[in-house]
Amino acid sequence: MEYPPPGGITRKYIAAFVKVFVLAAFLVAAVQMPTVSAAWQFTFVNNSGKTVDMFFAAENSASGWGNNIFDTTPVHNGGSVGIQLGSDARYWKFKVIFQDGSSKYWTGVDMHRRWTKMIIKRDNQSKAGYSVVYN
């Protein structure tokens, strides 16, 4: 019976182990790679001094505003709520309708800036009377 030279089997095992290790490393890296979310998520903060009854969000290119995201629950001054949008479109438009019937809207909001809070606040310096801070 002929035996392989010393270290012959060891080299085969090491080569096989290295191949398996490299393959496993690629699989782990592929699983852990960040992916583009199918939806944007952020917190809406109401510091407007008024109650916000309705909040609408739509892709900037959409002709309408879609459905009220708040459903039936208003967000009072000082309150906040989590928002999840159903598309990863880059540019969005947002509209709020206050309890007194007045409304404000913002268009061309760039979601790729990766902000996590949309804060609407009273701004006496602004023509609109309100400003939005994204951070």
C-alpha positions as CSV (number, residue, x, y, z in Angstrom):
1,M,0.0,0.0,0.0
2,E,1.4,3.4,-1.0
3,Y,0.9,6.3,1.3
4,P,0.9,10.0,0.2
5,P,3.9,12.0,1.0
6,P,4.0,13.6,4.4
7,G,1.8,16.6,4.5
8,G,0.0,15.6,1.3
9,I,-3.3,15.0,3.0
10,T,-2.9,18.0,5.3
11,R,-2.4,20.2,2.2
12,K,-5.6,18.9,0.7
13,Y,-7.5,19.5,3.9
14,I,-6.1,23.0,4.2
15,A,-7.0,23.8,0.6
16,A,-10.5,22.4,1.1
17,F,-10.9,24.3,4.3
18,V,-9.8,27.6,2.7
19,K,-12.3,27.2,-0.1
20,V,-15.1,26.5,2.3
21,F,-14.0,29.4,4.5
22,V,-13.9,31.8,1.6
23,L,-17.3,30.7,0.3
24,A,-18.8,31.1,3.8
25,A,-17.3,34.6,4.1
26,F,-18.9,35.6,0.8
27,L,-22.2,34.3,1.9
28,V,-22.1,36.0,5.3
29,A,-21.1,39.3,3.6
30,A,-23.9,39.0,1.1
31,V,-26.5,38.4,3.9
32,Q,-25.2,41.4,6.0
33,M,-24.9,43.9,3.1
34,P,-27.3,46.8,3.6
35,T,-30.2,46.9,1.1
36,V,-32.3,49.7,0.0
37,S,-35.5,49.6,2.0
38,A,-38.8,49.1,0.2
39,A,-40.1,51.9,2.5
40,W,-38.8,55.0,4.2
41,Q,-39.3,55.3,7.9
42,F,-39.2,58.4,10.0
43,T,-40.9,60.1,13.0
44,F,-43.3,63.0,12.4
45,V,-43.1,65.5,15.2
46,N,-45.8,68.2,15.6
47,N,-44.5,71.4,17.2
48,S,-46.8,73.6,15.2
49,G,-48.9,74.8,18.1
50,K,-52.0,73.1,16.5
51,T,-53.4,69.6,16.2
52,V,-52.7,67.9,12.9
53,D,-55.7,65.9,11.9
54,M,-54.4,64.5,8.6
55,F,-51.0,63.7,7.1
56,F,-50.6,62.8,3.4
57,A,-47.5,61.6,1.6
58,A,-47.1,60.8,-2.0
59,E,-44.2,60.4,-4.5
60,N,-43.4,63.8,-5.9
61,S,-44.5,62.8,-9.4
62,A,-47.9,61.5,-8.3
63,S,-50.9,63.5,-9.3
64,G,-52.7,63.2,-6.0
65,W,-52.0,62.9,-2.3
66,G,-53.2,59.4,-1.5
67,N,-54.7,58.4,1.8
68,N,-54.5,60.0,5.2
69,I,-51.7,58.2,6.9
70,F,-53.0,59.1,10.4
71,D,-56.2,57.3,9.7
72,T,-58.4,58.5,12.5
73,T,-55.9,59.5,15.2
74,P,-54.7,63.2,15.2
75,V,-51.3,64.2,16.4
76,H,-51.6,67.0,19.0
77,N,-49.0,69.7,19.5
78,G,-45.9,68.2,21.1
79,G,-46.9,64.7,19.9
80,S,-45.1,62.4,17.4
81,V,-45.9,59.4,15.4
82,G,-43.9,56.9,13.3
83,I,-44.4,57.0,9.6
84,Q,-43.6,54.3,7.1
85,L,-43.9,55.0,3.4
86,G,-44.5,52.2,0.9
87,S,-42.0,53.1,-1.8
88,D,-38.3,53.9,-2.0
89,A,-38.8,56.8,-4.4
90,R,-36.3,59.6,-3.8
91,Y,-38.6,62.7,-3.9
92,W,-41.8,63.0,-1.9
93,K,-44.4,65.5,-1.1
94,F,-46.1,65.9,2.2
95,K,-49.3,67.7,3.3
96,V,-50.8,68.3,6.7
97,I,-54.3,69.4,7.5
98,F,-54.8,71.0,10.9
99,Q,-57.9,70.6,13.1
100,D,-59.0,74.1,12.2
101,G,-59.1,73.2,8.5
102,S,-56.0,75.0,7.4
103,S,-53.2,73.1,5.6
104,K,-49.6,73.3,4.5
105,Y,-47.6,71.2,2.1
106,W,-44.0,70.6,1.0
107,T,-42.8,69.2,-2.3
108,G,-39.6,67.8,-3.6
109,V,-38.4,66.4,-0.2
110,D,-35.3,64.4,-0.8
111,M,-35.5,61.1,1.1
112,H,-31.9,60.1,0.2
113,R,-30.6,62.5,2.8
114,R,-31.5,59.8,5.3
115,W,-33.2,62.0,7.9
116,T,-35.1,60.2,10.6
117,K,-37.4,63.1,11.9
118,M,-39.7,65.5,10.2
119,I,-40.5,68.3,12.6
120,I,-43.2,70.8,11.7
121,K,-42.9,74.0,13.8
122,R,-44.4,77.4,14.0
123,D,-42.1,79.9,12.3
124,N,-43.1,83.6,12.4
125,Q,-40.1,84.5,10.1
126,S,-41.5,82.3,7.2
127,K,-44.2,83.6,4.8
128,A,-46.0,80.3,5.3
129,G,-45.9,80.6,9.1
130,Y,-44.5,77.1,9.5
131,S,-41.2,75.4,8.7
132,V,-40.1,71.8,8.6
133,V,-36.9,70.5,9.9
134,Y,-35.5,67.2,8.7
135,N,-32.9,65.6,10.8
